[in-house]
Amino acid sequence: MWQQIWFVVNCLFVASLIAFLFAQRMLADARREDAHNRPRLARINRGRIALGIASAVLFVLMSASFLINMRVNG
């Protein structure tokens, strides 16, 4: 059971990390092109921060499920 949990959480972590990197790139492009459009920059930044927090939480969950799996299955 823990192997499946680890696999699913690992897939979600990788997907959220990739999405975070794309959001980082989107924010950098928006700062370069639309520096005067503050509401758009703020919206993109909030999304990037949310993806970063989700990635960090999923990393902790992935690590915990991996360690539990190693303890249970040896």
C-alpha positions, 0 to 999 in steps of 0.5 A: 500500500505504501508503495502506491501512496509514494508513487502517487505523491511522487507523481504529484510532486514532480507535476507541481514542481514542473508547474512551479518552474513554468510559473517562475518563467511566466513571471520573469517574462511578464516582468520583462514585457509588462512591467507596468501591469501590476495586477497581472504581475501580482496574480502570477506571483500569487500563483507561483507562491501557491505552487511553491508551497504545494511543491514543498508540502508534497516533497515532505509527504513524498519523503514521509511516505518513502520512509514509512514504506522502507520501514514497513517493507524493510 
